[in-house]
Every structure is written in C-alpha cells, then in structure tokens.
C-alpha cells in the first residue's frame, strides 16, 4: 500500500505557493503551518470556512487560501 502522507500537492496561501502533504484537512494544515486557530479567519477557494467545519474541509491540489490573523491592541 502506498504511503499517502508522502504525496505533496501545491496550494497558494496568502499569495505564496506552498507544497503540503496531500489529504490534509484545513485544521491539520493550520497546525502544520504553526497557525493558532483561535484567532484566525480562513477563506478556502474564495469561501469563508467556519471554524466548526475545519475538520471536514479537505485542502485539495490548487487550493487557494487566505488566512487572516486577528491582532488585539489599543
């Protein structure tokens, strides 16, 4: 059986091309990018993805993501 974890796909994150493991969910991708999910909004292929849907949203080849981090201050 082939190891799916070694296959990579190309995606675009905030305008930058990246190669990431195939088959990742949005939640897994955020972890691999070391982005804390508690203060971000994510757009996947021009659609906002609710945090409750991150575990079920698979990131496919050619996906385009915009990840916006909220920063507090005053």
Residue pairs with C-beta under 8 A, 6 or more apart in sequence:
4 22
4 23
5 21
5 23
6 21
7 21
7 22
7 23
8 19
8 20
8 21
8 22
9 19
9 20
9 21
9 22
9 59
9 60
9 61
9 62
9 63
10 17
10 18
10 19
10 61
10 62
11 17
11 18
11 19
11 20
11 59
11 61
11 62
11 63
11 64
11 65
12 18
12 63
12 64
12 65
13 33
13 65
13 67
14 65
14 66
14 67
20 29
20 32
20 59
21 32
22 61
23 58
24 32
24 58
24 59
25 54
25 55
25 56
25 57
25 58
25 59
26 42
26 44
26 49
26 53
26 54
26 55
26 57
26 58
26 59
27 37
27 54
27 55
27 57
29 59
29 65
30 36
30 37
30 40
30 42
30 54
30 67
33 67
35 67
35 69
37 51
37 54
39 69
39 70
39 71
40 67
40 68
40 69
40 70
41 48
41 67
41 68
41 70
42 48
42 49
42 54
42 65
42 66
42 67
42 68
43 49
43 65
43 66
43 67
43 68
44 57
44 59
44 63
44 64
44 65
45 63
45 64
45 65
46 64
49 57
59 65
